[in-house]
Amino acid sequence: MSVKVCKFGGTSMADGNVINYVKRIIDGDAERKYIVVSAPGKRYSADEKVTDMLYNCHKELIERGDCKKSFAPVCARFNSIIKELNIDFDISSILDETLKRIEEEKNEDFTASRGEYLCAKIVAKVLGARFVDAEDIVFFDGNGILDEEKSYRAISTALHGVDRAVIPGFYGKGFDGKVKTFSRGGSDVSGAIVARAVSASVYENWTDVSGFLACDPRIVASPRHIKSMTYKELRELSYMGANVLHSESIFPVRRANIPIQIKNTFSPEDEGTYIVPSSRYIPSGNLVTGIAGKKNLTVIFIEKSHMNAEIGFIYKVLGVLARENISIEHIPSGIDTMSLVIESSFLPKEKLDKVLSGIKEEVKPDLVRVLENIALIATVGHGMSSSVGTSARLFGAIASADINIKMIDQGSSELNIIVGVKNEDYEKCIRAIYSEFFKP
């Protein structure tokens, strides 16, 4: 029998009624054997996610020496879930033990991970499944990077012969033996790791949307649904802000050619979106798959004659940023110019001044100029590289909308074209591109 690994996001775990709904989804397909869960998310727009409550617990613990006050809403939330499920489950004892360990460990990652831990305990009880703690099967190396081979072996061993299991997402065990978490949204990565370890036929990622849309529906009303895309397209769109799926979650399944299917917990009959290897991708007939972007970026423009002939020039510039612990979004370059595109939040005025001084000292440029309040917009699609005139259509649409392009960057794969515009032109630019490539 084929095996499906299912990950259910925070909204799918928000309360007991939804968890019962999830149970019906799982029971409806015998191939859904291994379930990865997130911590309970928001029940309504003004609600608080359990993970955010737990970060507050850690903050209170460090400031006051205990976190009983901040942990009380966590207890209330899980007690409410048990009441709604109407099951015989001693959650109080587990919560007491959890609080004790949080106060003993005094570790932020451990505290933040308890939402997934507690939720998985409850879901395992509801499903009559085995609870398998992620701490025992997901491992990080000394650099804080997933130890893939060790994790795959441990997962395969732990799940061998197990008819159904529930695994908390988001965390594993660090090299120091303590709980370590992925970045926020990391339960998506946990699900992909489990799928790879058990050679799943498909990795189902259940969330509160019916897959990917061609662009943000807050900008374009009712954008086109994307039926399928490749891993590479997903990576590009996720990185640029299409946040349906964690951008790191593709790597484990991509190496094993395991497709991902995005499904809607609240509309399980919807087709969703398939993410597949390029070799299995069936073109939709559209040149562009999707459009995504992000705002609030800063561009540091550097110009120096004969830059291309100066050995180590880029290395020296990047060294300045590395010393300040600043990551870079993109590095468009020419013969005598290069631009550093950086999230503005990484560059408060004092740090920006320090970076500029460092660049001037290291490479003595002819000119350094800073552009702030810049947005990047990526137009992504496999069909773009094989179609003559795609770039002309893109730039023509932007020009017709009376938008000035501040920067252009195209990857060597020709899978995407990225333009930089002013923050104020961001929404207008996305609408112009969407209208050009998707509207008849």
C-alpha positions, 0 to 999 in steps of 0.5 A, a space after each residue: 500500500 502507498 503511504 501518505 504523510 499529512 501535515 496539518 497546520 495551526 488553523 487545522 488544530 485551532 480547536 476541538 471541533 476542527 480536530 474532529 474534522 481533521 480526524 474524518 479527513 484522515 480516516 477517509 483514506 487508509 493511506 494517510 498513515 503518518 500525521 505531522 501537526 503544528 501548534 494550535 493557531 488562531 480561531 478568529 482574527 483577533 485570537 493568539 497563536 499558541 506558539 506566540 503565547 509560549 514565546 511570551 512564557 519564555 520572556 516572562 520566565 527570563 524576566 521574573 524567574 517563573 512563567 505561571 501567569 503567561 502559561 495560564 492562557 496556554 492551559 486554558 486553550 488546551 483544556 478548551 480543546 479537550 472539552 470540545 473533543 469530549 475525550 477522556 484525557 488527563 491534559 492537566 497532568 501533562 500541562 503541569 509537567 510541561 510547565 515544570 520542564 519549561 521552568 527547569 530548561 529555561 530554553 526558548 526553543 524548548 518552550 516554543 516547541 511545546 505547542 506542537 508537543 501537546 497538540 500531537 499528544 491530543 491528536 494521537 489520542 483522538 486517532 488512537 495512533 502512536 505518539 512519536 516525539 520529534 525529539 527522538 527522531 529529528 536531529 541537528 548537527 553542530 552547526 544547527 543544520 538538519 542531520 538528514 541521514 541520522 534523522 531519516 534512519 531514526 524516523 524509518 526505524 521508529 515508524 517501521 511496522 507502525 500502522 498510524 503515528 502522530 509526530 509533532 512538527 517544528 522541532 527536533 534535538 540539537 547537537 547539545 542534546 537540547 530541543 531545537 526548533 526550525 524557523 517559524 512555519 517549520 512544521 512544513 519542513 518536519 512533514 517533508 522530512 518524515 515523507 522522505 524517510 518513509 518514501 511516501 507516495 505524496 506529502 499532503 500539506 493541509 492548510 486553510 487555503 486551496 493551494 497556491 494562487 497566481 498572486 496575492 488575492 489582497 491585491 488582485 481579486 480572485 486570482 487564478 488558481 495554480 493547479 500544479 507547479 515545479 519545486 523550483 517555481 515553488 522555491 522562487 514564489 515562497 522565497 518572494 513572499 507566497 507563504 502557503 508553504 515554508 520555502 525550505 520544505 521542498 528540499 527533503 522531498 525533492 531529492 526523492 521526487 515525492 510530490 507535495 499536494 497543498 490541500 484545504 482542511 475546510 474544503 477537502 474536496 478542492 483539488 489543491 495544488 500539486 508541486 512536482 519535479 520538473 520531469 513530471 510537470 505538465 505545462 498549463 499553457 500559461 507562460 507565467 505560473 505566479 507573481 510574488 513580491 516583498 516590500 521594504 528593501 534597501 539597495 546599496 548601489 556600488 560603482 567602480 571602474 574596472 571592478 570586474 578586473 579587481 580580484 576579490 572585490 565582491 568577496 571584500 564587499 560581502 565580508 563587510 556584510 558578514 561581519 555585521 551578520 547581514 544576509 542579502 536578498 539579491 546581488 544584481 551586477 554589471 561590469 563596473 557596478 553591483 547592487 546589494 539588496 537587503 531587508 531594511 529591517 537589517 539596516 537601522 541607521 547606525 548599522 547602515 552607516 557602519 556598512 557604508 563606511 566598511 565598503 568605502 574602506 575595503 574597496 574604495 568605490 567611485 560611488 556608493 548610493 543608497 535607495 530605500 523603500 524598494 519593493 521586489 516583484 518576481 514573475 515566475 514561470 517555466 514557460 517564460 524561457 522558451 517564449 520570445 517576447 516575454 520580457 518585452 511584455 512584462 516591461 511594457 505592462 509596467 511602463 503602461 502603468 506609469 511605473 518606473 523600474 529601479 532595478 532588474 534581476 534575472 536568474 540564469 535559469 530564466 525561470 524568473 524576472 525580478 524587478 525593483 520598484 518603489 514601495 508605493 508602486 508595489 500593488 499597482 505593479 503586481 496588478 499590471 503584470 497579472 493583467 498582462 499575463 493572466 487576463 484575456 
